[in-house]
Amino acid sequence: MSISHKYTVIAFLSLSIALFITSCNGNKVSQCQRLIRVVNAGTSLIDKNKGTQVITSLQLSKDLEFVTKSIGELKLTDPKLKEFQSSFVKIFQNLSEAIAKAAKALGATKTAEASASGREKIEKARVEIDSALTAATTVGKQSDTLVNEMNKYCSQPE
């Protein structure tokens, strides 16, 4: 079993176990913990796979789709946490899309021929990669801000 496949399986199992164990509704603290746990799992996937190759990046995009779904499926009752949940769903969707776009563009450069049309293909891919990375950076900053807001909210007494 390859290392990246092993991490994918581990990440999937960890998220599944976290969702199963914490599937019951609870107070604000337990709801915060559940949301934080799944968001952290997604963030660690990104950190672990930074700068990886095309195949790994495409897998990361799929893994982030799973994280997005996992966040969306959390049964939260606290209205403010529901807002955070919705925002994190959007953030992870956008990250997944940006990573997939960059991975596909990078893959296109690998098949480019040594010709004028090949150079055009590479230049187009470079622009797409830059655009995807800019989008991912923007979404990352939004995520950081949202994490800080959620941590502040979750640290307040009920």
N, C-alpha and C positions, 0 to 999 in steps of 0.2 A: 504494500500500500504506500503510495507516495506521501511525502510529508504534507503537501498542501491538501491532499484529499483527507489525510488523517485530521488536520486542523479543522477542515470543513465539517467532518463528522462530529468531532468534539464540540465545535461551536453549536452545531445543530442540536446535539444531545443536551448541552448545557442550557440552551434557551428553552428546549422542551421541558426539561426538568424544572427550570425556574418557573415556567408558566404553570406547570402541573401543581407544584408545591404551593404556589401562591394564587391559585385560582379562586379562592374564596374572597368575597368582599370583606373589607375590614375598615378600620379607622383610617384617618388621614396618614398616620405614620406608616402603617402597613401598605397603604396604597402608594405612598411616596417610594417606599422601599422597592415595591414591585416595578414601578416605572423606571426608577433609577437603575435597577438591576438589568433590565432589558436594554435600556439606552447604553449603559456601560458595556454590555456584551457587543453591541453594534460598533461602538467607538473602538473597542479593543480589536475588532476585526479589521477596521480601517488602519489603525496604528501598526498592526502586525503585517499588513500587506502593502504598506507604502513602498512605491518604487518597484513593484513587481512586474513581471512580464505579462504579455497579452492574455494568455490562458488563465493565469492566476487572477488578473484583473477582471476578466469576464466572470470567473467564479465568485469573486468578491462582490460584483454587482448582483449576482443571483443570491448570495448570502444576505446582502443588504435588503433585497426584496423580502426575504424571510423575516428579517428583523423588523422591517416596516409592517408586515402582516402581524407579527407577534405584538408589537406595540399597539396596533389598532385593535387587537383582540382582547387586550386587558380590560377587565370589567371594573372600571373606576366609577365611583359615585360622587366624589368630590368635584364640584363644578370647575374649580381652578385647575385641578389636575387633569380634568378632561380637556381643558384648553391646551395645557402642556402636551398632552397625549396627541392631540390633533396636530399641533405644531411639529412635534417630533416625527410624526408620520410623514408630513410634507418634507421635512429635512432629509430623512433617510431615503424617501422616494427620489428627491432631487440628486442626492449623492449617488445613488445607484445608477440613475440615468447618466450623470456626468461621467462616472467611471466606465460605464459601458460604452459611451460615445468615444472616450479617449482610447479605450482598449481596441475598439473597432478601427479607429483611425490609425493607431499604431500598427495593427495587423495589416492594414492596407499598405503601409510603407515597406513592410517586409516582402510584399509581392511586386513592388514597383520595379520596372525594368530600367536598365541603364540607357535611357533615351530621353528625349525632350518630353514626351508624354509621361514618362516615369518620374521625371523631375517635377512636372506639374502635379502629379498624383501625390508626391511627397510633400510639396508645398501646401496643397489643399489639406492634407492630413495634419500637417504642422499647425495650420490655422485652427482646425477642428480640435486638436489636442490642447492648444493654448486656450481656446474658448471653453472647453470642458474643465480645464484646470482652474481657470478664472471663476467659473461657476461653482466648482467644488470649494474653492477658497472662500467665496462669499457665503456659501451655505455653511461652511465650517465655522465662520465667524458668527453667523446667526445661531448655530448650535451652541457655541461657547456662551453667548449671551443668554440663551434660553436655559442652559444648564445652571448658570449663575442665578437666574431668576427662580428657577425651580428649587435649587438648594436653599435660597433665602426663604421661599415660601414653606418648604418642608421643615425648616429649622424653627419656624414660629410655633409656639404652643397652640394647641387646638382651642 
